[in-house]
Amino acid sequence: MNFFDSCRNSLPQDQHAQRVDAFARFEAAGWPTPALETWHYSDWSSLAEKSFTVAKPAQEPLFTLDRAQPLPLLALDPVQVETPFALDALNRAFAKQGVDKTIDGVANIPFLITQALGGEQTMRHLRHRLALSVGAKATVVLWDAPGTGAGETLLTAVLTLTLAAGSHLTLIRVQEADAKATRALHLKAQVAADATLEMVQLDLGGARVRQEIEVTLAEPGARFEQAGLAALSGKSRVDQRSHIWHAAPHCTSRSSARLIAAGSSRAILNAKVQVQPGAAKTDSETRIASLLLSDKAEIDAKPELEIYADDVQCAHGATFGQLDEDAAFYLRSRGLSAAEAQALLTQAFAQAALDRLPLPGLKAWAEQRVSTLLMASAP
Amino acid sequence: MLVIENLSADIGSKSILKSLSLTVNAGEVHAIMGPNGAGKSTLAKLLAGHEDYLVTGGTVSYQGEDLLALAPEVRARSGVFLSFQYPVEIPGVSNTTLLKAAVNAKLKHEGKPEMDAGAFLAFVKQKVKQVSMEPKMLQRGVNEGFSGGEKKRNEILQMLVMEPTLMLLDETDSGLDIDALKVVADGINALRSPATATVLVTHYQRLLDYVKPDFVHVLAGGRIVKSGGPELALELEEKGYGWLEQSPADA
């Protein structure tokens, strides 16, 4: 039995007609391949040969750092917004749960959304909605936990963010899926006047990971700040695409990513900034720095800039670096082995992104996690 | 402790050291002076294991072992310490991280247990005081944004923490004001003992006022052209190196 047959039989019974329709659309389009304009670097067509059953509810893993408060997964409203996500129809066909939360005022404790999946050859589809009221301020951790089983798993999620005027959301995405996990996330954010969306992303695993971020800076003074770190090893493959729309004047975007690929992993980042007509005084900067640690690893970094307005300030760049040999010799002359020196220098490269984590518990955990990962993949 | 015999080395296609011989015994301080480009820094870096240099002839033994066969980190763990002429800045690696890794690498090599966090901190704090550094600099990236003098103090701090047997100091005194120079000299003198040896590569006599050498050598054209006692440094200070720079055929 292939994916489509197994799925058709297990569609949820509520809103059945809508789900059947959504699934038919997904089946007609098929799994995304590089033939899609926005899916240039990854081919997921082999998933059609696999079969996944809907995961049964299981105990969620615990995230105990920084006293983060879990947001409950609620039953979804039947009305759903379509997104340009290539797996949107699949997600709509199966998604029954998601976080649905409006945050008012200033939240002192970070919120947590856990995306976990138990079992083997199982799948789960989530659809979240998060809104910040005028002037609200919050930190949300979106955690993709590693799976428990040894088999393959599939998880898709759509997250819609709405930031009202003057609000501030810090969204920390931690993706530490296991070596057999397929994970796809589509994040769509609308940022109103003088509101700030701050994102810190950590990608530390996953067999096949796709992340799409679409941010619209919709009104003057809107701001988007992004810091990302992908530290990949083994056969991990993480494909990220971000699209920032400067749709109003006087908006700012800052995007900084560090990509590290060891083993035979592959990191892909396509970061696009589009300045719409009329978005004067746009201030935008995109920086991607990459570090390849093995001959078999691959990194594709592509910053893009499209400007349809005058009087804007936009910068973008991508750099590829080898580890500094003088620094490596310096460390070895202090007794560190070549492998330790490489791990420490790679950690230092990653630190620029880790330093952006605002939660001390999570920061310490991530430093340790990245250090262990880099040490394990040292030659 | 250190026996260099007929050592020749190239960088790229350029011959830098030409059949250099030098013996340093435990308890001794040797100063190596000489004009720019003579090969002084090459000698220091080569002894520490820098891979840019290709040894084309000769031998170096350290405590009876073939030093050239050892990886740089093994030399360091065995007690060879190079204070760099140009210490490298390493943002993102804190001084504490480096010092801790260095100390534990050496202890492990000696078959001793690693220091626990509390003992390490107390040990390092005392050394920091010894080189008159601000303790908060320990949290900064290695040499990150340090002034020239701060970098050299940091080299001495690392040296005090690692407690080497053979200290190689590559122009650690250059560009230092008198206070920093005293810190450097005090650091060397603190580790000076009948069991340790020191090789000071320097341009100037100034440091030798604070660290009294037993021997002074002049390195020119890739080999030692003259050796003497402390008085040779004074003579060089007065006369310069011109009178010693002759073609190898004349030497």
Interface residues (C-beta under 8 A of the other chain):
Chain A: D324 D326 A327 F329 Y330 L331 R332 S333 R334 G335 L336 S337 A338 E340 L344 L345 Q347 A348 F349 A350 Q351 A352
Chain B: A48 G49 H50 E51 A71 P72 E73 R75 A76 R77 F81 L82 F84 P87 V88 I90 P91 G92 V93 T97 L98 A101 A102 A105 K106 H109 G141 V142 Q158 M162
